[in-house]
Amino acid sequence: MPIDRKYPNTRLRRLRQNSSIIDLVSETKLTSSDLIQPIFIKENFDGEETIDSMPNILRFGITNALKEIEEIINAGINTIAVFPVIESSKKDSIGSEAVNKNNFISDSIKKIKEEFPEIILIADIALDPYTDHGHDGILKGDEVQNDETIKVLTDQSLLLADAGADILAPSDMMDGRIGVIRNALEEENFKNTILLSYAAKYNSKFYGPFRDAVKSSSNLGKSSKSSYQMNIGNKDEALHEVALDISEGADIVMVKPAMPYLDIIHLIKDSFKVPTFAYQVSGEFSMLKLAIKQEWLDEGVMLESLISIKRAGADAILSYAAKDISKEINN
């Protein structure tokens, strides 16, 4: 049968003729403004050291952290998230060092903001770097105490807001903590401090290298965080968690991990139309980096992974690859 001369009327390949046309009609674009670089800052330490389970990621003393932040800014990124690595001797069952007014992470935040006032600094609100059992809250028996933990998290929030953090990111998953922290911030005149809630944080197996990085994995051992982090099989529960946190005063919500939960990112963004961040966590990062190193995957897979997260609906992405990807997309 002869083919109609007009067939096919629509040729989608017309829009794939070259890279300029492909870029012109691209539905999803990743920019440096979409990326957030996490940084590990180690107490009483000068220099930098490798993290075995996270290729090319380092723990920094504060002096080297400042140099690293300058590199991050020069790469085009304007937001960082800082995570403390504290002395083991300062860890206890209630995470008391988290609310020590003279603790090193507060001092580090002050130094960072003094050196780089333009940087947007996200401070983690949780107790797992400070507890000798590795949990995100106060442990009694085998149970993390919700309400007692919130009291400590609130004090920690006020301390880090006073140090100069622009965004506080409660990552603990205690019920009701956003409302309590928001009220405390208002009462203490930190009205402009932004709350980024880890609203849908799953009890994932992808967090292992991060726990190595902050040296909490040995403390946690084989203990589970399933009583407060979300069931990996639940989707409607994520909507419930996000709705509660928004109602309590969260300005931004977070999904963690990212790639295994692209459906959750999309669902939350589509349902609530609020700023929605995603965290490409340590396990996601490390497995891609190792596959690239072994030449099992092309190095472009890292950029592809971040574009998939943006395409799902994330407004910004925390990724350990942020600095390198920012350089790549700008060049």
SVG drawing of the C-alpha trace seen along z (x, -y; Angstrom):
<svg xmlns="http://www.w3.org/2000/svg" viewBox="-3 -40 48 45">
<polyline fill="none" stroke="black" stroke-width="0.4" points="0.0,0.0 1.5,-3.4 2.4,-5.7 0.6,-9.0 3.0,-11.8 1.8,-13.6 2.7,-10.8 3.9,-11.4 2.6,-14.9 4.3,-15.0 7.9,-14.1 9.2,-14.4 12.7,-13.9 12.6,-17.4 13.1,-18.7 16.2,-16.4 18.3,-17.5 21.1,-19.0 22.0,-20.0 20.9,-23.6 17.4,-22.6 17.3,-19.9 18.2,-22.6 15.7,-25.1 12.7,-22.8 14.0,-21.1 11.2,-20.8 13.5,-20.5 16.6,-22.5 19.0,-22.1 20.9,-25.2 23.4,-26.0 20.6,-27.7 18.8,-24.3 21.8,-22.7 22.8,-22.6 26.2,-21.3 26.4,-19.4 29.6,-19.9 30.9,-17.9 32.8,-20.0 34.9,-18.2 35.6,-19.4 39.1,-20.0 40.6,-19.2 42.9,-21.0 42.9,-20.0 40.8,-17.5 40.3,-13.7 38.6,-11.3 35.4,-9.3 36.0,-5.8 32.4,-5.1 31.9,-8.5 34.3,-8.9 35.9,-12.4 33.9,-13.7 35.9,-15.0 35.5,-16.0 36.9,-19.5 38.3,-21.4 36.8,-24.9 39.8,-26.6 39.6,-24.2 35.8,-24.3 36.0,-28.0 38.3,-27.3 35.9,-24.7 33.0,-27.1 34.8,-29.6 35.3,-26.9 31.6,-26.1 30.6,-29.7 33.0,-30.0 31.4,-27.0 28.1,-28.9 26.3,-27.4 24.9,-29.8 23.5,-27.3 25.3,-24.9 24.1,-22.5 26.5,-22.0 26.7,-18.8 28.8,-18.4 31.3,-15.7 31.8,-16.0 34.3,-14.5 33.2,-11.0 33.8,-12.0 31.1,-14.7 28.4,-12.3 25.9,-11.2 22.4,-9.6 20.6,-12.9 22.7,-14.8 23.5,-17.5 26.3,-19.0 23.7,-20.0 22.5,-22.7 25.9,-23.8 26.0,-27.5 29.7,-27.2 29.6,-24.1 31.8,-24.1 29.1,-24.0 27.6,-27.2 31.1,-28.8 31.6,-27.4 28.4,-28.8 29.3,-32.3 32.7,-32.1 31.1,-31.0 28.5,-33.8 31.2,-36.3 33.4,-35.2 30.6,-34.6 27.5,-36.7 25.9,-36.1 25.9,-32.2 22.5,-30.6 23.4,-28.3 21.2,-25.3 21.8,-23.9 20.7,-20.4 18.4,-20.0 18.7,-16.5 20.5,-14.7 22.1,-11.7 25.5,-13.4 25.5,-14.1 24.1,-10.9 26.1,-7.9 23.4,-5.6 23.1,-7.2 19.4,-7.9 17.9,-11.2 16.3,-11.7 16.4,-10.9 16.3,-7.2 14.7,-5.5 14.9,-1.7 14.3,-0.9 12.0,-3.9 12.9,-7.3 11.0,-9.8 9.1,-12.2 8.1,-15.1 11.3,-15.1 13.3,-15.2 11.3,-18.1 12.4,-20.2 16.0,-19.7 15.5,-20.2 13.8,-23.6 16.8,-24.7 19.1,-23.5 17.1,-25.5 17.3,-28.7 21.0,-28.3 21.7,-27.8 19.3,-30.5 21.2,-32.9 24.5,-31.7 23.3,-32.9 21.8,-29.9 19.4,-31.1 17.5,-27.8 16.9,-25.3 16.3,-21.8 14.7,-19.4 15.6,-16.0 14.5,-14.0 10.9,-13.1 9.5,-13.7 5.7,-14.4 4.8,-18.0 8.3,-19.4 7.8,-22.0 5.0,-23.7 6.9,-23.9 10.1,-25.1 8.1,-27.7 6.4,-29.1 9.8,-29.4 11.4,-31.2 8.5,-33.7 8.7,-34.3 12.5,-34.9 12.2,-37.2 13.7,-34.9 10.7,-35.6 12.6,-35.4 14.3,-32.1 13.2,-29.6 12.1,-26.1 12.9,-23.3 11.2,-20.2 12.4,-16.7 8.7,-16.0 8.9,-12.7 12.1,-11.0 12.0,-7.3 13.6,-4.6 16.0,-3.9 19.0,-1.7 20.6,-4.4 21.9,-6.4 24.9,-4.3 27.8,-6.4 26.4,-9.5 26.4,-7.8 30.0,-6.9 30.7,-10.5 29.3,-11.9 30.6,-8.9 27.2,-7.7 27.1,-4.3 29.1,-2.6 26.9,-4.1 23.7,-3.1 24.9,0.4 22.0,2.7 19.4,0.6 16.5,-0.6 14.9,-4.0 11.7,-2.5 9.7,-3.9 10.0,-7.4 11.2,-7.4 8.6,-6.5 7.8,-3.0 9.3,-2.6 6.1,-1.2 3.9,-4.2 2.8,-7.0 -0.4,-8.4 1.4,-8.7 3.9,-11.1 1.0,-13.4 -0.2,-13.3 3.3,-14.1 3.7,-17.0 0.2,-18.4 0.9,-18.4 4.3,-20.2 2.9,-22.8 0.1,-23.5 2.6,-23.8 4.7,-26.4 7.1,-24.7 8.2,-27.0 9.8,-24.2 9.4,-20.4 11.9,-17.7 11.8,-14.2 14.6,-11.9 16.0,-9.9 15.4,-11.2 15.8,-8.8 14.0,-5.8 11.2,-8.2 10.6,-10.2 6.9,-9.3 6.7,-10.9 8.5,-14.1 6.0,-14.4 3.0,-13.6 4.0,-16.2 4.8,-19.0 1.6,-18.3 -0.6,-18.1 0.7,-21.1 2.4,-23.5 4.9,-24.5 8.7,-24.6 9.8,-21.0 13.4,-19.9 14.9,-16.4 18.0,-14.9 20.2,-12.7 21.6,-10.9 25.0,-9.4 24.1,-5.9 22.7,-7.1 25.8,-9.3 28.3,-6.6 26.8,-3.8 26.8,-6.0 30.4,-7.3 31.7,-3.7 29.9,-2.5 31.5,-5.5 34.9,-4.6 34.5,-1.0 33.4,-2.3 30.2,-0.3 28.4,-3.6 29.3,-6.8 30.1,-9.8 27.1,-11.6 24.8,-9.4 25.2,-11.7 23.8,-14.7 21.1,-12.4 20.1,-11.4 19.8,-15.0 17.7,-16.0 15.4,-13.1 14.9,-14.5 14.2,-18.0 11.8,-16.6 9.9,-14.8 9.1,-18.2 12.0,-19.1 12.7,-22.8 16.1,-22.2 18.4,-19.2 20.9,-18.5 23.6,-16.4 27.2,-15.6 27.9,-16.1 26.5,-19.6 29.8,-21.5 31.1,-19.2 27.8,-19.2 27.5,-23.0 30.9,-23.3 29.8,-20.9 26.6,-22.6 28.2,-26.1 31.0,-25.0"/>
</svg>
